Amino acid sequence: MSSAGPKILFITASRIGDAVLSTGLLAHLVRIHPGCRITVACGTAAAALFEAAPNVERVIAMVKRKRAGHWLDLWRATCGTFWSLVVDLRGSVLGWLVPTLRRRIIKSSWEPKHRTIHLAALLGIEAQRPVLWTSPEAEAEAARLIPDGTPVLALGPTANWGAKQWPAERFAELARRLTASDGILPGARVALFGAAAERESVRALLDSVPDGRLIDLVGRCDLGVAAACLRRASLYIGNDSGLMHMAAAAGIPTLGLFGPSSEVFYGPCGVRTASVRGPRSFEDICHAPDFDHRSSACMMLDLEVGTVVEAAAALLRS
């Protein structure tokens, strides 16, 4: 990169899913600012998403501190640079405090439109599809974990809120039906993704996949390797989560399962993606008189396995 390229500060999300949805905007900045030098500030969970991104010379992982001390840390790390452009997708005060030629600071919006549309409006452009960047090392490790062979059904059975986590037993039945001799992926291997702390919540699924066909990646690879592994799958099905957005960005057919979250705002965004839910809409669930946002009980029990099987088949036919 040219040392004379513009310096861009890109402040994005703490959560993985929101960070993934911002990657298309970052890729756009790289395209229109050749030779730019980018510093990305994001949450620690999402930092690995940007380590292999082009033109990114620094990733600042923000460690949350009391009294918003992490924002003071970020100001100290960035106030000594005169930036060409600051893009703040958090709508923070910091975007106004660092010296820059131009600043683009997002404002909250409750309009019923996808998050990528909201982000793109900040720069006055059309919505940008998310992308994934992976290192050669991550690709090599993914090839070791998922060697070439029979097709791979990737499943993301976890979520950051129990209410939007479809039961592990239903994922098990789904995998059985999709990989059966008369399924859409007969004899496929099944790759399971998730964090180590989520392992026991999906035990029923882990125990259900026959020996020789299970690729157990729950808590066993970092985010960069997980991204590379997703690229080796034939189909991804999972709850509304960061992994779902990563799968869509990887370019594989991706089916998102929704309940008490909105596919209008956060549906998977990619070339071949779809969303499915039970008969109740997001509003039916979250505006019901007995809705409790503090509850971790599953709110997706009306989503039947057969409905997901049909949606998956339709996606692969598309």
N, C-alpha and C positions, 0 to 999 in steps of 0.2 A: 504493500500500500504506500502511496505517496505520503511523505511527511507533511505535505502542504494541504492534505485533504481536510475537509470540514470536520470539526469535533461535535459529535452528537451525544447528548445524554438522554437515554431512553429509560423512563421509569415505568415499570410494569408491575404485574400482580404478585401477590404472595402465594396464592393457590395455583396449583399446576394447571388446572383447566383454563382459568382466566389467562394465565401466562401463555399457554398454547394458542389461545385465540388471538393474542396480540402478535404472534410471530409473522403473520402475513404483512402487517403494517411495518415491522422491522425489515422484512425482505424488500418491501417497496422503497424504503428509505435508502437501502443499499443500492438498489437499481438506479435511483434518480440522483444519487450523490456518489459518483465513482470516486474511489480513493478515500471515502470517509473513514473516520476513526470513531468507533462507537463504544461508549460505556453503558452497560446495562445495569440497572439497579432493580432487584426483585427479591422476593422471599427466598429463604434458604432452600425450601422444598423444590422451587422451580429453577434454581440457579443452573443446574446441569443442562437444562434445555438450551442454553445460550453459549455454552463453552465452545462448541464447534461451529458457531454461526459465523458467516463471512464478515470481515471488517470489524468484528468485536474484539477489542484489545483488552477489555477489562470487564469482569462481571463482579458487581458488588452485591454479596448476599446479605440482606438486611436481617439481622437477628433482633427479634422483637424485644423491646425493653420497656420497663415501667415508665409511665409519664411520657410516652412517645419518645423516649430517649433514642430509639433507632433512627428517627428522623433527624435528630441532632447529629448523630454519627454520620448520616449520609450527607448532611450539609457540610460538615467538616471535611469529608472526603471529596467534595465536588466544588466548594466555593472558591478554591484557589485557581480554578480553570476558567478561562473565558470561552464559553461554548458558542458554536455557530448556531445550534438549535437545541432546545430542550423540549422533549415530548413527554408529558406527564400524564400517564393513563390512570393515575390514582387521584387526580384532582387535588393534590396536596398544596400546602402553603409553600413547600420547598421549591416548587416550580417557579414561584415568583421571586425567590430569594437568591438564586444563583445567577451570576452575570452571564448574559447571552444576547446574541443579536436578535434571535427570534424565539418565541416560546409558544407552544401549543399545549394547553391545559384542559383536560376533559371536564365536562360538567355532568352531573347526574341526570339521568333521563329515565322516565318510566314509560316511554312510548313503546308500543308492542312491536318491536323489531329486534332482529338478531343482534347479539353483542358485536359481531364483526361489522355490521352496518353502523352501529353507534361509534365504534372505534374509527372506522374509515372516514366518517363525517368530520372528524377532528382535522383531517388534512384535506378535506374537500374532494375525496376520491371515492370510487366504488369499493364495495366490500372486497377484502383480500382474503383468499383462502389461506388457512394456517399451513405452515410447513414445519418439517423436522430436519434438524441438522445433526449428523452423527459423525464421529471420528472413525478413522480406519481401525483403530483398536477396538472400538465398540462393535463395529461390523464383524471383525474377526471373532470376537467373543460370542456374538449372536450366532455365527455360523457353527461354532462349537456346541452351543446349547441347543440349537435347532438345526441339525444337519439336513442337507437336501434329502428328500424322500417323499413319503406320502403327504397329501395336503394337511394343513394345520388349521384347526378351529381354535381361535384365541378367545378366551372368556375373561371378562373383568367382573367378577362377582361381588366386588366390594364397593363401598361409597363412603363419603365423609360424614354421612348421617344415616343412622339405621333405618329411618323412615323411607328412604329411597333406595334401600338395598333389597332387591328381589331375593326370596329365600334360596339358600344354597341347594336345598333339595330339588327345587324347580330347575335350577341350572343343571343339576345332575341328570334329571329327566330330559332336559333339552339336549344336552350333549349326547345322551343315549340315542335319542330319536334322529338327530342330525347325522350321526356317524354310523347308524345302522345300515345294513345292506341295501335297504330301500330309501335311505335318507339322501339329503342333497350333497353330503360329503362322506360317502361310504368308506369306512375303515380309516378315517382321518385321525391323526394324532390330535390331542387336546392340550393346549398350552394355557395354563392358569397364571394370571397376573395378580399382584397385590402386594401390600406391605407386610413385613414380618408380624407386626402387631395385629394384623387382620386374619392371621392363619387359622385360629380356632373357630372364627365365625364362618369359615367356608370348609370346615373339616368334612362335612357330609359330601361335598363335591369332590374334594381331594381323594376320599376313600372310595368313590364310586367309579372312577375311571380305571379301566383294566390295565394291569401291568403291561409295559411295553408300548402303551399309547399315551401315557401321561408325561407331559413336560411341565414339571413343577417349578415355576419361577416365582412363587409367592415368597417375598422377602429374600430372594436369592440373586438379585441383580440390581444394579443401580439404574437410575433413570435413563442415562444415555444408552446403556445396553438394552434396556426394555424397549426403547424406541427402535433400535436396530432389530430386535426380535420381532416386533410387530410387523415390520416390513416383510418378514418371511412367512406371514400367515395368509391364508386364503379368505378368511372371514373373521371378523371380530364382532362379538355380541357382549354388551356390558351395560351396567347401570350408568346413569348420568354421573360422570366422574372425570378426573383429569386423564385417566387412561383412555376413556372413550374419545376424548378430543385428540389425544396423541395418535390413536389408531386412524381416525379420520385424516389427520395431517400426514400420516404415513402413506396414504393413498390406497389403503385396502378397503374392501367393502365393509362398512361399519354400521351396525344396527344398535341404536341407543334405546334403553328401556327407561320409561318415564312414569312418574307417579306424582309426588308432591313437589315437583320442580317443572319448569316450563320449557318445552321444546321450542316454543316460539323464540325465546330469548337464548336458549342454550342447547339447541339441537346440534348433533354432529354436523360439521361443515367440511365437505370434501366432494370429490368427483362422484363417488358412489356411496351415498349415505342415506339413512332413513331412521325414523323414530317410530316407536310403537308404545302404546299404553293400553290399559284396560278401558272399560266403557265410560269411566269417569274422567272428566277433563281436569286440568290443573285447578281451575276455579271450583269445580265440584268438590275437590278434596280439601283445598286450603281455605275455602270460604264456608265450609260446613260448620254447623253450630258446635259440633264436638271436636273440631280441629284443635290440636295442642302442639304448638311448635317445639315444645320441650320434650315431646315423646320421641323415643327411638324405636317404637314398634313399627313394623313394616306397614306402609300405607299403599302397597302395590299388590295386595292379595287378589284383587279382581283381574289381574293380568294373568291369563291362562297360558300354559305351555304351548298349547296348540296355536294360539294367536301369534306367539313369537316364532314358532316353526313356519307358519304361513308367511309372516313378514320377512323372515330370513330367505325363504325360497323366492319370494317376489324380488327381493333386493338382488340376489344372484342372477335372476333372469333379466334384470333391467339392463 
